[in-house]
Amino acid sequence: MKVTFLVIGKTDQKYLQEGIKIFEKRLGHYLPYEMKIIPDIKNNRKLSESQQKEKEGELILQQVQNSDTVVLMDERGENFDSIGFSKYLEKKMVMGTRNLIFVIGGPYGFSDKVYDRANGKISLSRMTFSHQMVRLIFVEQLYRAMTILKNEPYHHQ
């Protein structure tokens, strides 16, 4: 199974970039992984919230194939602890999922078309994190889930 992490805009903060690189490198040991960055929409200040969501939604959907499993990172999504998330991934692997795409939308969330296309939603927390911070948190949790599945000592219970 290949995991793709699809995000809007680049990661600006150097400390976050470094943390993300650390976990992305570690992930390569477990499964094919890629972070795809959709560039920020230019002149977005001239757009309404709904117009920006629609434009971002079009860009997101261009990156998705019909056969892909798409999971939105959404505050109203399903909550997991780390072990639960590892079981979720294991289930996807056993089901034969080929491409699992996790998506972080822009600052206003997702368009209705993206919600309609999604196969599921996951929430990392009931708290709100910056879109930049979520990237590091997610990639660390993905790495943690892989170590749990392999019974490696990274995760402590």
Buried (B, 14 or more C-beta within 10 A) or exposed (E): BEBBBBBBBEBEBEEBBEBBEBBBEBBEEBBEBEBEEBEEBEEBEEBEEEBBBBBBBEBBBEBBEEEBBBBBBBEEBEEBEBBEBBBBBBEBEEEEBEBBBBBBBBEBBBBEBBBEBBEBBBBBEEEEBEBBBBBBBBBBBBBBBBBBBEEEEBBEE
